[in-house]
């Protein structure tokens, strides 16, 4: 069992800022980011994913204010925003939309929510692909659930966070990020069926290896528009398959065999996107078996295959990510690596031999700087529990 190691500095900054701006009594929670071991872009195709919550996330102080207003302060942006509880439309400040969206959706569900205060700060690097947005949505949902005794379960709160991302942030994400952040478990990943929301916790014993993330420090402008475009391409593929196979409701229902039978109906781009999703779902199933059997080399080979599918078929990688995975492929102490997240930047996830990790990090930083003149960041992450309260103060 991993003991949670909270950032005392960050949690104290959140506490002090809340006291300065709002009140002495408040709740304090931690809402984690996530890694995804394998299963990328499969979630919005009703497929399978294998994420886990991590020990980097968002610290959030919260309390009722008995006003008709939402008062929010972001430590990361050193910015306060005060909105009416009657606000219905997204605002120009993007971080606020994750909180406002959750509040508005709960209100629209006829749940009794009213004015509240929130201060938050995080140690998830922005744009790294570790789902800071899902962590913030879950933080808002958990806080409101606590404050107003809504008695919503974690799966419902994850769904509310996803809806907020769709309607208030304009990103048509799947359920994976919010689900992993809400329901994470220490020392485990979870395999999630994104259609039924059935899930299984899988012990993640990496033995002499550990997860290291390399942050490319790039976020190309294509990221959000192309994410939505890939989703539309997959939906088009389903429509084409349904002409002959009406039982195909999503790509998780399709096989490479029936895709090949309909190949003449598809553009090359749509065919490649659909075949990648079908293959990735199968890789998740194989990864489940490999992890349970302790077959880490097998798991690693699946990660490499996932990356090159994302790069060469799904076309959501970039030169920086491909370079990092190429380095990993050539390194004898790394058994698997791939890009992680929506694409066009962010992090690679690497399964690295613990004994040589410092040398690997140094080698990668030097090679990456020589190639791109960018300072590569690395993070060691541990699998964490999902969004949870970390104090017992009165927060009414």
C-alpha positions as CSV (number, residue, x, y, z in Angstrom):
1,X,0.0,0.0,0.0
2,X,1.3,3.4,-1.0
3,X,1.0,6.1,1.7
4,X,-0.3,9.3,0.1
5,X,2.3,12.1,0.1
6,X,0.5,15.4,-0.2
7,X,2.3,18.6,-1.1
8,X,2.4,20.4,2.3
9,X,3.5,23.6,0.6
10,X,0.7,23.6,-2.0
11,X,-2.0,22.6,0.4
12,X,-0.9,25.3,2.9
13,X,-1.0,27.9,0.1
14,X,-4.6,26.9,-0.7
15,X,-5.5,27.0,3.0
16,X,-4.0,30.5,3.5
17,X,-5.5,32.0,0.4
18,X,-9.0,30.7,1.3
19,X,-8.6,32.3,4.8
20,X,-7.4,35.6,3.2
21,X,-10.2,35.8,0.7
22,X,-13.2,34.0,2.2
23,X,-13.5,32.3,5.6
24,X,-11.7,30.4,8.4
25,X,-13.7,27.2,8.1
26,X,-13.6,25.1,4.9
27,X,-13.2,21.6,3.5
28,X,-10.0,20.6,1.8
29,X,-9.8,17.9,-0.8
30,X,-7.3,16.4,-3.2
31,X,-8.4,15.5,-6.8
32,X,-5.8,13.6,-8.8
33,X,-4.7,13.7,-12.4
34,X,-4.3,10.5,-14.2
35,X,-2.1,8.4,-16.4
36,X,-3.4,6.0,-19.0
37,X,-1.3,2.9,-19.4
38,X,-3.0,1.9,-22.6
39,X,-6.2,2.5,-24.5
40,X,-6.0,5.9,-26.1
41,X,-8.9,7.6,-27.9
42,X,-10.9,4.4,-27.3
43,X,-13.1,5.9,-24.6
44,X,-15.3,8.1,-26.8
45,X,-15.7,5.0,-29.1
46,X,-17.3,3.1,-26.2
47,X,-14.2,1.0,-25.9
48,X,-11.7,-0.1,-23.3
49,X,-9.1,1.9,-21.4
50,X,-6.6,1.2,-18.6
51,X,-6.0,4.4,-16.6
52,X,-4.9,5.1,-13.0
53,X,-5.1,8.2,-10.7
54,X,-1.7,9.6,-9.7
55,X,-0.2,11.5,-6.8
56,X,-0.2,14.8,-8.7
57,X,-3.4,16.7,-8.7
58,X,-5.4,19.7,-7.4
59,X,-5.8,20.8,-3.9
60,X,-9.1,22.6,-3.3
61,X,-10.6,24.4,-0.3
62,X,-14.3,25.0,-0.3
63,X,-17.2,26.3,1.7
64,X,-20.8,27.6,1.4
65,X,-21.0,31.4,1.3
66,X,-24.8,31.9,1.7
67,X,-24.7,34.3,-1.2
68,X,-26.1,34.2,-4.7
69,X,-22.6,34.0,-6.1
70,X,-19.8,31.6,-6.9
71,X,-16.4,33.0,-5.7
72,X,-13.4,31.2,-7.2
73,X,-9.7,31.8,-6.9
74,X,-7.0,30.0,-9.0
75,X,-3.6,29.9,-7.4
76,X,-2.0,28.8,-10.7
77,X,-3.3,31.9,-12.5
78,X,-3.4,34.2,-9.5
79,X,-6.9,35.1,-10.6
80,X,-10.3,35.5,-8.8
81,X,-13.6,35.4,-10.5
82,X,-17.0,36.0,-9.0
83,X,-20.1,34.9,-10.9
84,X,-23.8,34.9,-10.2
85,X,-25.4,31.5,-9.4
86,X,-27.7,32.3,-12.2
87,X,-24.9,32.3,-14.8
88,X,-25.8,29.9,-17.6
89,X,-23.3,30.5,-20.4
90,X,-19.6,29.7,-20.5
91,X,-17.3,32.6,-19.6
92,X,-14.0,33.9,-21.2
93,X,-11.8,32.5,-18.4
94,X,-11.4,28.8,-19.3
95,X,-10.4,27.4,-15.9
96,X,-13.6,28.9,-14.4
97,X,-15.8,27.0,-17.0
98,X,-14.8,23.7,-15.5
99,X,-16.2,24.8,-12.1
100,X,-19.2,26.7,-13.5
101,X,-20.1,23.9,-15.8
102,X,-20.3,21.4,-13.0
103,X,-22.4,23.8,-10.9
104,X,-24.8,24.6,-13.8
105,X,-25.3,21.0,-14.7
106,X,-26.1,20.0,-11.1
107,X,-28.6,22.9,-10.9
108,X,-30.1,21.9,-14.2
109,X,-30.7,18.4,-12.7
110,X,-32.9,20.2,-10.1
111,X,-30.4,19.6,-7.3
112,X,-30.3,22.1,-4.5
113,X,-27.0,23.9,-4.9
114,X,-26.3,27.6,-4.1
115,X,-23.5,30.0,-3.5
116,X,-20.0,28.7,-2.6
117,X,-16.4,29.7,-2.4
118,X,-13.5,27.7,-3.8
119,X,-9.7,28.2,-3.9
120,X,-7.6,25.7,-5.8
121,X,-4.0,25.1,-6.9
122,X,-2.4,22.1,-8.5
123,X,0.9,20.4,-9.3
124,X,-0.2,18.9,-12.6
125,X,1.8,20.6,-15.3
126,X,-0.7,22.5,-17.6
127,X,-0.9,21.0,-21.1
128,X,0.9,17.8,-20.0
129,X,-1.9,15.5,-20.9
130,X,-2.4,14.4,-17.2
131,X,-6.0,15.7,-17.1
132,X,-5.9,18.8,-15.0
133,X,-9.3,19.7,-16.3
134,X,-10.9,16.4,-15.2
135,X,-9.2,16.8,-11.8
136,X,-10.8,20.3,-11.4
137,X,-14.2,19.1,-12.6
138,X,-14.1,16.3,-10.1
139,X,-12.9,18.7,-7.3
140,X,-15.9,20.9,-8.0
141,X,-18.4,18.0,-8.1
142,X,-17.0,16.4,-4.9
143,X,-17.1,19.8,-3.1
144,X,-20.7,20.5,-4.1
145,X,-21.7,17.0,-3.3
146,X,-20.2,17.5,0.2
147,X,-21.5,21.0,0.8
148,X,-25.1,20.4,-0.2
149,X,-25.4,16.7,0.8
150,X,-26.4,15.7,-2.8
151,X,-25.6,12.0,-2.1
152,X,-24.3,11.4,-5.6
153,X,-21.9,8.5,-6.2
154,X,-18.5,8.9,-7.8
155,X,-19.6,7.5,-11.2
156,X,-22.4,10.1,-11.3
157,X,-20.0,12.9,-10.4
158,X,-17.6,11.7,-13.2
159,X,-20.4,11.9,-15.7
160,X,-21.3,15.4,-14.6
161,X,-17.6,16.4,-15.1
162,X,-17.6,14.9,-18.6
163,X,-20.8,16.8,-19.4
164,X,-19.2,20.0,-18.2
165,X,-16.2,19.4,-20.4
166,X,-18.5,19.0,-23.4
167,X,-20.9,21.9,-22.8
168,X,-18.7,24.5,-21.1
169,X,-15.1,23.7,-22.4
170,X,-16.1,22.6,-25.9
171,X,-14.1,19.3,-25.8
172,X,-16.1,16.2,-26.6
173,X,-14.1,14.0,-24.4
174,X,-14.9,10.4,-23.4
175,X,-15.4,9.4,-19.7
176,X,-12.0,8.0,-19.0
177,X,-10.3,11.1,-17.4
178,X,-13.1,12.0,-15.0
179,X,-13.6,8.3,-14.1
180,X,-10.0,7.6,-13.4
181,X,-9.6,10.7,-11.3
182,X,-12.8,10.0,-9.3
183,X,-12.4,6.3,-8.8
184,X,-8.6,5.7,-8.7
185,X,-7.2,3.2,-6.2
186,X,-3.7,3.1,-4.7
187,X,-1.3,0.6,-6.3
188,X,-3.9,-0.2,-9.0
189,X,-4.9,0.7,-12.5
190,X,-8.5,0.1,-13.6
191,X,-9.7,-1.4,-16.8
192,X,-12.9,0.5,-17.7
193,X,-15.5,-0.5,-20.3
194,X,-16.5,2.9,-21.5
195,X,-19.9,1.6,-22.8
196,X,-21.2,-0.1,-19.7
197,X,-19.0,1.7,-17.2
198,X,-18.2,-1.7,-15.7
199,X,-14.6,-1.7,-14.4
200,X,-12.0,-3.8,-12.7
201,X,-9.2,-2.9,-10.5
202,X,-5.9,-4.5,-11.5
203,X,-2.9,-4.6,-9.1
204,X,-0.1,-2.8,-10.8
205,X,3.2,-4.4,-9.6
206,X,5.9,-3.2,-11.9
207,X,8.6,-5.0,-10.0
208,X,12.1,-3.6,-10.9
209,X,10.4,-1.1,-13.2
210,X,8.5,2.1,-12.6
211,X,6.5,4.7,-14.6
212,X,8.3,7.8,-15.6
213,X,6.7,10.5,-17.7
214,X,8.5,12.8,-20.1
215,X,6.8,16.1,-20.8
216,X,7.5,17.2,-24.3
217,X,6.7,20.8,-23.2
218,X,4.8,21.3,-26.5
219,X,1.1,21.7,-27.1
220,X,0.5,22.2,-30.7
221,X,-2.5,24.3,-31.6
222,X,-4.1,21.4,-33.5
223,X,-4.8,19.5,-30.2
224,X,-8.4,20.4,-29.5
225,X,-9.7,20.8,-33.0
226,X,-8.1,17.6,-34.2
227,X,-9.4,15.7,-31.1
228,X,-13.0,16.6,-32.1
229,X,-12.2,15.9,-35.7
230,X,-11.0,12.3,-34.9
231,X,-14.2,11.7,-33.0
232,X,-16.2,12.8,-36.0
233,X,-14.1,10.5,-38.2
234,X,-14.8,7.5,-36.0
235,X,-18.6,8.3,-36.0
236,X,-18.5,8.5,-39.8
237,X,-16.8,5.0,-39.8
238,X,-19.6,3.6,-37.7
239,X,-22.3,5.1,-40.0
240,X,-20.5,3.4,-43.0
241,X,-20.3,0.1,-41.3
242,X,-24.0,0.2,-40.3
243,X,-25.0,0.0,-43.9
244,X,-24.1,-3.7,-44.0
245,X,-23.7,-4.4,-40.3
246,X,-26.5,-2.6,-38.4
247,X,-25.5,-4.3,-35.1
248,X,-22.4,-2.0,-35.0
249,X,-23.4,0.8,-32.6
250,X,-19.8,1.9,-32.0
251,X,-16.3,0.8,-33.1
252,X,-16.1,-1.4,-30.0
253,X,-18.7,-3.6,-31.8
254,X,-16.6,-3.8,-35.0
255,X,-13.8,-6.2,-36.0
256,X,-10.9,-5.9,-38.5
257,X,-12.7,-8.5,-40.6
258,X,-15.9,-6.5,-41.1
259,X,-13.9,-3.3,-41.5
260,X,-12.0,-5.0,-44.4
261,X,-15.2,-6.1,-46.0
262,X,-16.4,-2.5,-46.2
263,X,-13.0,-1.0,-47.1
264,X,-14.2,0.3,-50.5
265,X,-16.7,2.5,-48.6
266,X,-14.0,4.3,-46.6
267,X,-11.5,7.0,-47.3
268,X,-8.0,6.0,-46.3
269,X,-8.1,8.3,-43.3
270,X,-11.3,6.9,-42.0
271,X,-10.2,3.3,-42.5
272,X,-6.9,3.9,-40.7
273,X,-8.6,5.7,-37.8
274,X,-11.2,2.9,-37.4
275,X,-8.6,0.1,-37.6
276,X,-6.4,1.8,-35.0
277,X,-9.4,1.9,-32.5
278,X,-10.2,-1.7,-33.1
279,X,-6.6,-2.8,-32.6
280,X,-6.2,-0.6,-29.5
281,X,-9.2,-2.2,-27.8
282,X,-7.6,-5.6,-28.3
283,X,-4.3,-4.3,-26.9
284,X,-6.1,-3.2,-23.7
285,X,-7.4,-6.7,-23.3
286,X,-4.0,-8.2,-23.8
287,X,-2.4,-5.7,-21.4
288,X,-4.9,-6.8,-18.7
289,X,-3.7,-10.3,-19.0
290,X,0.0,-9.3,-19.2
291,X,-0.3,-7.2,-16.1
292,X,-2.1,-9.9,-14.1
293,X,0.6,-12.5,-15.1
294,X,3.5,-10.1,-14.4
295,X,4.5,-10.2,-18.1
296,X,6.0,-6.8,-18.2
297,X,7.9,-7.2,-21.4
298,X,4.6,-8.1,-23.1
299,X,3.0,-5.1,-21.6
300,X,5.8,-2.9,-22.8
301,X,5.6,-4.2,-26.4
302,X,1.9,-3.3,-26.4
303,X,2.7,0.2,-25.4
304,X,5.1,0.6,-28.2
305,X,2.5,-0.8,-30.7
306,X,-0.1,1.6,-29.3
307,X,2.2,4.6,-29.9
308,X,2.9,3.8,-33.5
309,X,-0.7,3.2,-34.2
310,X,-1.5,6.6,-32.8
311,X,1.3,8.2,-34.8
312,X,1.0,6.4,-38.2
313,X,-2.8,5.5,-38.3
314,X,-4.6,8.0,-36.0
315,X,-2.2,10.8,-36.8
316,X,-2.3,12.5,-33.4
317,X,1.4,12.4,-32.5
318,X,4.0,14.9,-33.4
319,X,7.8,15.0,-34.1
320,X,8.6,15.7,-30.4
321,X,6.6,12.7,-29.1
322,X,7.9,10.4,-31.9
323,X,11.4,11.4,-31.0
324,X,11.0,10.5,-27.4
325,X,9.4,7.1,-28.2
326,X,12.2,6.4,-30.7
327,X,14.7,7.0,-27.9
328,X,12.8,4.7,-25.6
329,X,12.7,2.0,-28.2
330,X,16.5,2.0,-28.5
331,X,17.1,2.0,-24.7
332,X,17.7,-1.4,-23.2
333,X,16.4,-0.3,-19.7
334,X,13.0,0.9,-21.1
335,X,10.5,-1.9,-22.0
336,X,7.6,0.2,-23.2
337,X,6.7,3.8,-24.1
338,X,4.0,5.7,-25.9
339,X,2.4,9.1,-26.2
340,X,-0.4,9.7,-23.7
341,X,-3.5,11.9,-23.9
342,X,-5.2,13.6,-26.8
343,X,-2.0,14.1,-28.7
344,X,0.1,16.8,-30.5
345,X,2.1,17.3,-27.3
346,X,2.0,16.5,-23.7
347,X,3.8,13.5,-22.1
348,X,5.0,10.1,-23.0
349,X,4.6,7.3,-20.5
350,X,7.6,5.1,-20.1
351,X,8.2,1.8,-18.2
352,X,11.7,2.3,-16.9
353,X,14.1,0.1,-14.9
354,X,14.4,1.8,-11.5
355,X,18.1,1.2,-11.1
356,X,19.0,3.3,-14.2
357,X,16.3,5.9,-14.2
358,X,18.5,8.8,-13.2
359,X,20.9,8.1,-16.1
360,X,17.9,7.6,-18.5
361,X,16.4,11.0,-17.5
362,X,19.8,12.7,-18.0
363,X,20.3,11.0,-21.4
364,X,16.8,11.9,-22.6
365,X,17.1,15.5,-21.5
366,X,20.4,16.0,-23.3
367,X,19.2,14.4,-26.5
368,X,15.9,16.2,-26.5
369,X,17.5,19.6,-26.0
370,X,20.0,18.9,-28.7
371,X,17.2,18.1,-31.1
372,X,14.5,20.7,-30.2
373,X,16.2,23.2,-27.9
374,X,13.5,22.5,-25.3
375,X,14.2,21.6,-21.7
376,X,12.6,18.1,-21.2
377,X,10.7,17.6,-17.9
378,X,10.3,14.3,-16.2
379,X,8.0,13.1,-13.5
380,X,7.9,10.0,-11.4
381,X,4.3,9.2,-10.5
382,X,2.6,6.7,-8.2
383,X,-0.8,5.3,-8.5
384,X,-3.2,7.1,-6.1
385,X,-6.7,7.0,-4.7
386,X,-9.4,9.1,-6.4
387,X,-10.8,12.5,-5.4
388,X,-11.1,12.6,-1.6
389,X,-11.4,14.8,1.5
390,X,-8.1,15.4,3.3
391,X,-9.3,17.3,6.3
392,X,-12.3,17.1,8.6
393,X,-12.8,20.7,9.4
394,X,-16.3,22.2,9.4
395,X,-17.0,23.4,5.9
396,X,-20.6,24.6,6.3
